[in-house]
Amino acid sequence: MADDNRRTVDAVRTACEVLDVLQRRERVGVTEIAEEVGLAKGAVHRHLTTLDEAEYVVNEDGHYRLSLRYLDMADRVKEMIGNYDVIAGELEKLAETTGEVAQFATEEHGWVTYVYKANSGSGVQTASSAGKREYMHSTALGKAMLAEMNDERVTEILDEHGTPPKTEHTCTDPSELQASLETVRERGYSLDNQENITGLRCMGMPLMNDEPRVFGAVSISGPVSRMTDERIESELSEALARSTNVIEINSKFA
């Protein structure tokens, strides 16, 4: 067991690392997994055998993949989000109305965690998907949520995960980022000006529960050529505000 205040278990951590590899690689052998996690093949094989017996992975002729029981887990997690169907339906409308990508995410362990993504026929393809995690400092979704947190929590997140440059436009100075959050509060929405993906611009608004406490955020993403300042201010900010209002009124957040 690791010697820290939380008394973590090394074997469990290793099992999680193995599952992470399987999630990224889909179907892979013991040797490849061992190389990625930095352990001997025998140790990795014991972890895989245990996970196979517990039916969390499937062994297909010496190659392993995640089992289908994760589908049930995913559905259970969705049920934990108040009125998931309301969120999904409203994002589909937002994507259709704006012709761009609409997304909902929440903060978990200091990361932006994507929950739902809606794409219109003309929306750009992005790498985000349900369950994918991103840094908070480089995304509009993340900055929208950070703006509603107290300074202590913001500092905690930035200290834990850092502010690495995702593109040449990413703000990597924590003090500068903290100062920019005041602009987000005054304006009512956050902006990601090619800070996470070059060529992509994104705006986000926070979702608040009754406490009030930030529960998540909704965003609109599109190419720089379409996501102009004029369009954001005259059209998209109103559309995004309507969607967040509908979701807040009709959803019960944990």
SVG drawing of the C-alpha trace seen along z (x, -y; Angstrom):
<svg xmlns="http://www.w3.org/2000/svg" viewBox="-39 -42 48 60">
<polyline fill="none" stroke="black" stroke-width="0.4" points="0.0,0.0 1.2,-3.5 2.4,-5.5 0.2,-8.6 -2.8,-9.9 -5.3,-8.2 -3.6,-4.8 -4.0,-3.9 -3.6,-0.3 -0.9,0.2 -2.6,3.3 -5.9,1.4 -4.0,-1.4 -2.2,1.0 -5.6,2.6 -6.9,-0.8 -3.9,-1.5 -4.5,1.8 -8.1,0.9 -7.0,-2.5 -4.8,-0.8 -7.7,1.4 -9.9,-1.6 -7.4,-3.3 -6.2,-0.2 -9.5,1.7 -8.0,5.2 -4.4,5.8 -2.0,8.5 -0.2,8.9 3.2,7.8 1.8,4.5 0.0,3.8 3.1,4.6 5.2,2.1 2.6,-0.7 2.2,-0.3 5.9,0.5 5.5,3.9 6.6,7.4 4.4,9.5 3.7,12.0 2.3,9.3 0.2,7.9 -1.1,11.4 -2.2,12.0 -4.1,8.7 -5.8,9.6 -6.7,13.1 -8.3,11.6 -10.2,9.0 -11.3,11.8 -12.6,14.0 -14.5,11.0 -15.9,10.4 -14.5,6.9 -12.4,7.9 -12.7,10.6 -9.8,12.9 -10.0,13.5 -7.2,15.9 -4.6,14.1 -5.8,10.6 -7.9,8.7 -10.8,6.2 -13.2,4.5 -16.3,6.5 -19.8,5.4 -20.8,4.9 -19.4,1.4 -22.5,0.5 -24.6,1.1 -22.3,-0.9 -22.5,-3.8 -26.2,-3.7 -26.2,-3.7 -23.9,-6.8 -26.2,-8.6 -29.1,-8.0 -27.1,-9.8 -27.4,-13.0 -30.7,-14.7 -33.0,-14.5 -30.3,-13.3 -33.0,-13.1 -33.8,-16.8 -30.1,-17.7 -29.7,-15.5 -32.9,-16.8 -32.0,-20.5 -28.4,-20.0 -29.8,-18.3 -32.1,-21.4 -29.1,-23.8 -26.9,-22.0 -29.7,-22.0 -30.5,-25.7 -26.9,-26.9 -25.5,-24.4 -22.6,-23.8 -21.5,-21.2 -23.3,-21.5 -21.8,-19.8 -22.6,-19.3 -19.9,-18.5 -19.4,-18.5 -16.3,-18.7 -15.0,-15.6 -11.6,-15.2 -10.6,-18.6 -11.2,-17.7 -13.8,-18.7 -15.7,-15.4 -17.9,-15.3 -21.3,-13.8 -23.2,-14.5 -22.4,-15.8 -24.8,-16.8 -23.6,-17.6 -25.6,-19.1 -25.0,-18.2 -22.7,-21.1 -20.9,-21.0 -17.2,-20.3 -15.9,-16.9 -14.2,-17.1 -12.3,-14.4 -14.6,-14.8 -17.0,-12.1 -18.9,-10.9 -16.5,-10.1 -13.5,-11.9 -11.7,-14.3 -10.0,-17.5 -8.1,-20.3 -10.3,-23.0 -8.0,-25.9 -8.0,-25.4 -11.7,-24.8 -14.7,-27.1 -16.6,-24.4 -13.9,-24.3 -13.5,-28.1 -17.3,-28.5 -17.3,-26.2 -14.1,-27.6 -15.7,-31.1 -18.4,-29.9 -16.0,-28.2 -14.3,-29.9 -10.7,-30.9 -9.5,-28.1 -11.1,-25.4 -9.7,-27.0 -6.2,-27.2 -6.5,-23.5 -7.5,-22.4 -4.7,-24.4 -2.1,-23.2 -3.1,-19.6 -3.3,-19.4 -1.2,-22.3 -1.9,-24.6 0.0,-23.0 -0.2,-24.5 -2.6,-22.7 -2.0,-25.1 0.1,-28.2 -3.0,-30.2 -3.5,-28.5 -3.3,-30.7 -0.7,-28.9 -0.3,-31.6 -2.5,-30.7 -2.7,-34.3 -3.7,-35.5 -6.3,-32.8 -7.7,-33.6 -8.0,-37.3 -9.8,-36.3 -12.5,-34.5 -13.8,-37.8 -14.5,-38.7 -16.4,-35.5 -18.6,-36.3 -19.3,-39.8 -19.9,-38.7 -22.0,-35.6 -20.1,-33.2 -16.6,-31.9 -14.5,-31.7 -11.9,-29.3 -10.1,-31.1 -8.3,-28.1 -6.8,-27.4 -7.7,-23.7 -7.8,-22.9 -6.2,-25.1 -8.9,-26.4 -11.7,-25.8 -13.5,-28.4 -15.9,-27.6 -18.2,-29.4 -19.6,-28.1 -22.1,-28.9 -22.4,-27.3 -25.3,-25.3 -26.3,-26.1 -28.3,-24.1 -30.5,-25.5 -27.8,-26.0 -26.5,-27.7 -23.6,-25.6 -22.1,-25.0 -23.1,-21.6 -21.7,-21.6 -21.6,-23.7 -23.0,-23.8 -21.0,-24.9 -21.2,-25.7 -18.1,-24.9 -17.3,-25.7 -14.6,-26.8 -13.0,-30.2 -14.5,-31.4 -18.1,-30.9 -17.6,-31.6 -17.0,-35.4 -17.3,-37.9 -20.4,-39.4 -22.2,-36.1 -21.3,-35.1 -22.7,-38.4 -25.7,-38.7 -26.9,-35.1 -25.1,-32.4 -25.0,-33.9 -28.8,-34.1 -29.2,-30.6 -26.9,-29.2 -28.6,-31.2 -32.0,-29.8 -30.7,-26.2 -29.0,-26.6 -32.2,-28.1 -34.3,-25.3 -32.0,-22.7 -31.7,-24.4 -35.5,-24.8 -36.3,-21.2 -33.4,-19.3 -32.6,-18.3 -28.9,-18.3 -27.0,-16.3"/>
</svg>
